[in-house]
Amino acid sequence: MAISLASLQTSSTLRPPRILMHGVHGVGKTTFAAGADAPVVIMTEDGLGMLKVPHFPLGSGPIDPRGMI
């Protein structure tokens, strides 16, 4: 299927950013995320430490974050 310039769209609705962070243990990924406006953490490991942010409980199996949003 070819892509046509006629199919370009312009969106005027601002959406919140979706960010994926990746890095080694202890580099500050969670601390960085906790500084966002109204953060919510989907815990995939026990790494919040002393941070006081709203979060879903740590799961014991595979996580489907689409059901949490």
Protein Blocks (a to p, Z undefined) as FASTA:
>chain_A
ZZdfklpccdfbdcdddddddddehilpmmmmmmpghiadddfbdcklmaccddddddfb
dcdfklmZZ
